[in-house]
Amino acid sequence: MPCVRLRDPIVPRALAGPVLVDALGRPRYWTSYSLARNASSWADSTKFEYLCAIERFYLFVEAQTGSDCLDELIASVDIDRLEGSLDGYFAQLRNEQSRTGRSQSGAWSVATRFIRACLDDLVHYTSTGERRRTLLQSLDRFASMGDRLNIGRRRRHKIRALPAAVVEDLYELAWPNSSRNPFRRRTGKDRFWLNVSENPNERTDPRPDRPWLRNQLATRQIPISRAIVDAIDAQGWLLRELEVR
């Protein structure tokens, strides 16, 4: 049940990007709904990580029940069976966290928030009267689940800014004309970078693993040679000359 990317030109832009599919290659309904409902502005890389975390829970439920039934449990608002699956998943993640020392709180938080969000929408938009009140009371059991796997997490030290003297010293080492620059030859001192902020061929890029940017404001810096810099400058000069004429 891998996570695949839809990026064919015939696919509407709103539907393009990572999609979680089942063993037969069919898109998962509730993960597709969750992305469309809550993650339309996310970068593809963030969506991919989100879907991979949810996929772990799908696989656990299938192994636990012997059936690929998580979508069915959500659609039928089977809170008791969903809670049982989450309890088992919590035990598995806690054991893995104790064995490896790596925090599993991220995977747990994604799974619980995903289930809770889907159930909230189902209850509010498909139930009425007494059934709705009963289901809303049952959903309260999911409210605090996201914080249960914080056990054993190491306290992180806050990152503090470098002292001004250290920053100044680093700048002196990096400055091309500095006597302390470790590169002796001029070609080693000068560094040129190309800033990439978007890919106009993103939807038709034929590479299986195309480069990603974290979000719309992200920039990727690619080192380039002096020859490429000269070629870019020459092209810019030529374009300016043509505009003047």
C-alpha positions as CSV (number, residue, x, y, z in Angstrom):
1,M,0.0,0.0,0.0
2,P,2.5,2.6,-1.1
3,C,2.3,6.4,-1.4
4,V,2.3,7.4,-5.1
5,R,2.4,10.8,-6.8
6,L,-0.2,12.0,-9.3
7,R,1.4,14.4,-11.6
8,D,0.1,13.6,-15.1
9,P,-0.9,16.8,-17.1
10,I,-4.5,15.5,-17.4
11,V,-4.8,15.4,-13.6
12,P,-6.3,18.7,-12.2
13,R,-3.7,20.7,-10.2
14,A,-5.9,20.5,-7.1
15,L,-5.8,16.7,-7.2
16,A,-2.1,16.3,-8.2
17,G,0.5,15.3,-5.6
18,P,1.0,12.4,-3.2
19,V,-1.8,9.9,-2.8
20,L,-2.1,6.8,-0.5
21,V,-3.3,3.7,-2.4
22,D,-4.3,0.2,-1.3
23,A,-2.8,-3.1,-2.5
24,L,-4.8,-2.8,-5.8
25,G,-3.7,0.7,-6.5
26,R,-6.9,2.4,-5.5
27,P,-6.7,5.7,-3.7
28,R,-7.6,5.6,0.0
29,Y,-10.8,7.6,0.4
30,W,-10.3,9.0,3.9
31,T,-6.6,10.0,3.4
32,S,-7.6,11.7,0.1
33,Y,-10.5,13.4,2.0
34,S,-8.1,14.5,4.8
35,L,-5.6,16.0,2.4
36,A,-8.3,17.9,0.5
37,R,-10.0,19.1,3.7
38,N,-7.0,20.1,5.8
39,A,-3.7,20.1,3.8
40,S,-4.4,21.8,0.5
41,S,-1.7,24.4,1.2
42,W,1.0,21.9,2.3
43,A,4.1,21.2,0.2
44,D,4.3,17.8,-1.5
45,S,7.1,16.7,0.8
46,T,5.0,17.5,3.9
47,K,2.0,15.6,2.5
48,F,4.2,12.6,1.7
49,E,5.5,12.4,5.3
50,Y,1.9,12.8,6.6
51,L,0.6,9.9,4.4
52,C,3.5,7.6,5.2
53,A,2.7,8.1,8.9
54,I,-0.9,7.3,8.4
55,E,0.0,4.3,6.2
56,R,1.7,2.7,9.3
57,F,-1.6,2.7,11.1
58,Y,-3.5,1.2,8.0
59,L,-0.9,-1.6,8.0
60,F,-1.3,-2.2,11.7
61,V,-5.1,-2.4,11.5
62,E,-4.8,-4.9,8.7
63,A,-2.4,-7.0,10.6
64,Q,-4.5,-6.8,13.8
65,T,-7.8,-7.6,12.2
66,G,-6.8,-9.7,9.3
67,S,-8.7,-7.4,7.0
68,D,-7.9,-4.1,5.2
69,C,-10.8,-2.4,7.0
70,L,-9.7,0.9,8.4
71,D,-11.7,3.0,5.9
72,E,-14.8,0.9,6.6
73,L,-14.4,1.4,10.4
74,I,-14.2,5.2,9.9
75,A,-17.1,5.3,7.5
76,S,-19.3,3.3,9.9
77,V,-18.1,5.4,12.9
78,D,-17.3,2.2,14.7
79,I,-15.7,4.0,17.7
80,D,-15.3,0.9,19.8
81,R,-13.2,-1.0,17.2
82,L,-11.3,2.2,16.3
83,E,-10.4,2.8,19.9
84,G,-9.3,-0.9,20.2
85,S,-7.1,-0.5,17.2
86,L,-5.6,2.7,18.5
87,D,-4.9,1.1,21.9
88,G,-3.0,-1.7,20.1
89,Y,-1.1,0.7,17.9
90,F,-0.1,2.7,21.0
91,A,1.3,-0.4,22.6
92,Q,3.3,-1.2,19.5
93,L,4.7,2.3,19.2
94,R,5.6,2.4,22.9
95,N,7.4,-0.9,22.7
96,E,9.3,0.3,19.6
97,Q,10.2,3.6,21.3
98,S,11.5,1.7,24.4
99,R,13.5,-0.7,22.2
100,T,15.1,1.8,19.8
101,G,15.2,5.0,21.9
102,R,13.6,6.9,19.0
103,S,10.5,8.9,19.8
104,Q,7.3,7.6,18.1
105,S,5.1,10.5,19.3
106,G,5.0,12.0,15.7
107,A,3.5,8.8,14.2
108,W,1.1,8.5,17.1
109,S,0.0,12.1,16.9
110,V,-0.7,11.9,13.2
111,A,-2.8,8.7,13.5
112,T,-4.9,10.0,16.3
113,R,-5.5,13.5,14.7
114,F,-6.4,11.8,11.4
115,I,-9.0,9.5,13.0
116,R,-10.4,12.3,15.2
117,A,-10.8,14.8,12.3
118,C,-12.6,12.2,10.1
119,L,-14.9,11.2,12.9
120,D,-15.7,14.8,13.8
121,D,-16.8,15.6,10.3
122,L,-18.8,12.4,10.0
123,V,-20.7,13.0,13.2
124,H,-21.4,16.7,12.6
125,Y,-22.6,16.3,9.0
126,T,-24.3,12.9,9.0
127,S,-25.8,12.5,12.5
128,T,-28.7,14.2,14.2
129,G,-30.6,14.1,17.5
130,E,-29.8,11.6,20.2
131,R,-27.3,9.6,18.0
132,R,-25.3,12.7,17.4
133,R,-25.1,13.5,21.1
134,T,-24.1,10.0,21.9
135,L,-21.4,9.9,19.3
136,L,-20.0,13.3,20.4
137,Q,-19.7,12.0,24.0
138,S,-17.9,9.0,22.6
139,L,-15.5,11.1,20.7
140,D,-14.3,12.7,23.9
141,R,-12.4,9.5,24.5
142,F,-10.1,10.5,21.6
143,A,-9.5,14.0,22.8
144,S,-6.4,13.3,25.0
145,M,-5.0,10.4,23.0
146,G,-2.5,12.5,21.1
147,D,-0.5,13.2,24.3
148,R,-0.2,9.7,25.6
149,L,3.1,8.8,23.9
150,N,5.1,11.6,25.3
151,I,6.7,9.3,27.9
152,G,10.4,8.9,27.7
153,R,11.0,11.9,25.5
154,R,14.3,13.6,26.2
155,R,14.2,17.2,27.0
156,R,15.7,19.3,24.2
157,H,18.0,22.2,24.9
158,K,17.0,25.4,23.4
159,I,19.1,26.6,20.5
160,R,20.8,29.9,21.3
161,A,22.3,32.5,19.0
162,L,26.1,32.4,18.4
163,P,28.0,35.2,20.1
164,A,28.7,38.2,17.9
165,A,32.5,37.6,18.1
166,V,32.0,34.1,16.7
167,V,29.8,35.3,13.9
168,E,32.4,38.0,13.0
169,D,35.2,35.4,13.0
170,L,33.3,33.1,10.7
171,Y,32.6,36.0,8.3
172,E,36.3,36.8,8.3
173,L,37.1,33.2,7.3
174,A,34.6,33.1,4.5
175,W,35.3,36.5,3.0
176,P,37.2,36.0,-0.3
177,N,39.8,38.8,0.3
178,S,40.5,37.9,3.9
179,S,44.0,36.7,4.7
180,R,42.5,34.0,6.9
181,N,40.5,32.5,4.0
182,P,41.6,28.8,3.8
183,F,41.5,28.8,0.0
184,R,44.8,30.1,-1.4
185,R,43.7,30.5,-5.0
186,R,41.1,32.9,-6.2
187,T,39.0,30.2,-7.9
188,G,38.6,28.5,-4.5
189,K,37.7,31.7,-2.7
190,D,34.9,32.9,-5.0
191,R,31.7,30.9,-4.7
192,F,28.7,31.3,-7.0
193,W,25.2,30.0,-6.3
194,L,22.0,29.7,-8.3
195,N,18.8,30.2,-6.3
196,V,16.0,27.9,-7.3
197,S,12.5,28.9,-5.9
198,E,10.2,27.1,-8.3
199,N,10.1,24.5,-11.1
200,P,8.0,25.5,-14.1
201,N,8.1,21.9,-15.4
202,E,7.0,20.4,-12.1
203,R,3.9,18.6,-13.4
204,T,5.7,17.1,-16.4
205,D,9.1,16.4,-14.8
206,P,10.0,12.8,-16.0
207,R,12.3,12.0,-13.1
208,P,10.9,9.4,-10.7
209,D,12.3,11.3,-7.7
210,R,12.1,14.9,-8.6
211,P,13.5,17.6,-6.2
212,W,11.2,19.1,-3.7
213,L,11.1,22.4,-1.9
214,R,9.6,22.5,1.6
215,N,7.1,25.2,0.8
216,Q,6.3,28.1,-1.6
217,L,8.8,30.4,0.2
218,A,11.7,27.9,0.2
219,T,14.8,28.4,-1.9
220,R,17.4,25.8,-2.9
221,Q,20.9,27.0,-3.6
222,I,22.9,25.1,-6.3
223,P,26.7,25.8,-6.7
224,I,27.7,26.8,-10.2
225,S,31.0,27.5,-12.0
226,R,32.4,30.8,-13.1
227,A,31.8,29.8,-16.7
228,I,28.0,29.5,-16.1
229,V,28.0,32.9,-14.3
230,D,29.7,34.5,-17.3
231,A,27.2,32.9,-19.6
232,I,24.2,34.1,-17.5
233,D,25.7,37.6,-17.5
234,A,26.3,37.6,-21.2
235,Q,22.7,36.4,-21.9
236,G,21.3,39.2,-19.6
237,W,23.4,41.8,-21.4
238,L,22.2,40.5,-24.8
239,L,18.5,40.6,-23.7
240,R,18.9,44.2,-22.5
241,E,20.5,45.2,-25.8
242,L,17.6,43.7,-27.7
243,E,15.1,45.5,-25.5
244,V,16.8,48.8,-26.1
245,R,16.7,48.3,-29.9
